[in-house]
Amino acid sequence: MTRRRRVTRPLASRRRLAVALCAALALLLAACGEEDTAADPAPADPVTTDAAGTTAATATDAAATTEAGTDAAGTDAELSLIAEGQLLVGSDVAFEPFEFIEDGENKGFDIDLMNEIGERLGLQVEFVNTPFDGIFTALAGGQFDAIISAITITEERQETIAFSDPYFAANQALAVAAGSDIASVDDLAEGVSVGVQSGTTGEEYATGEFSAAEIVSFPTSEAAFSALEGDQIDAVFIDLPVVGARVEGTDTVELAEEVDTDELYGIGLPQDSEALRDAINAELEAIITDGTYEEIYSTWFEGDVPEQFQ
Ligand code: ARG
């Protein structure tokens, strides 16, 4: 059965803006870097002590001078990056409060975390907005160095990509229109339609568990919420923190029930990217232990940082 818990809510309501897909940029950048990706595994001994300066010298941004990159980064060649000095990161930037566009800028917990990791590695983080349903294929096909997108670590996904250590814990939730008769997943009877985002763990769970209801897949979470507000569907099933953010910005949508799925988010990486994974994991650990994680967390969420990330 399901458990109800306090909702992790974002601090302030934020306006959602339409997301412009940077497909042309993605293609261009992917084309530039094709030759040194999937087919070219990292050397067995990627972490050397003499290499950090090289990375810093080639990076085009001011962040290249951070000291933290020296212990784990190694050279760009060892990290097998698509472009020197840069971390090309795919993300479906439409999942507030993790990644969303406001005033033309990428914002959110994942964005802050990834930028912090990049800065510590002396790498310029370049986000490429990309549809979630296809993000794993794009990564495995060599289009990105990494993906961050509130991505749940699953065994199935690990068949085609690798993950960093977990950086966030989340459940799923059922959202309904204000005043709906649906109070919990037990009310998802025949004739009820539930919106999900295509390619997500929420879609998979809903398809498996809500067998009486009709599951309707949308390309983005926002498309599902809009359909809910437009009365085209009866509920939305998606990651709880996203429901928290959406509920806060409006009085038309409300949380019906939290569903305990115990998911952990990770940064997605190509399977042959041990050096990059080690470097990212080292920075992630430092970010957690030195208090930076808490700083970023409290920008986007209320309440204490969960114990495993303290
Ligand atoms: N955590 C869910 C999953 O991994 C949903 C992620 C959706 N992320 C996004 N940026 N749209 O399937």
Residues whose N, C-alpha, C, O or C-beta is under 5 A from the ligand:
A	BS01	LIG	D92 A94 F95 F132 S149 A150 I151 T152 G199 T200 T201 G202 D239
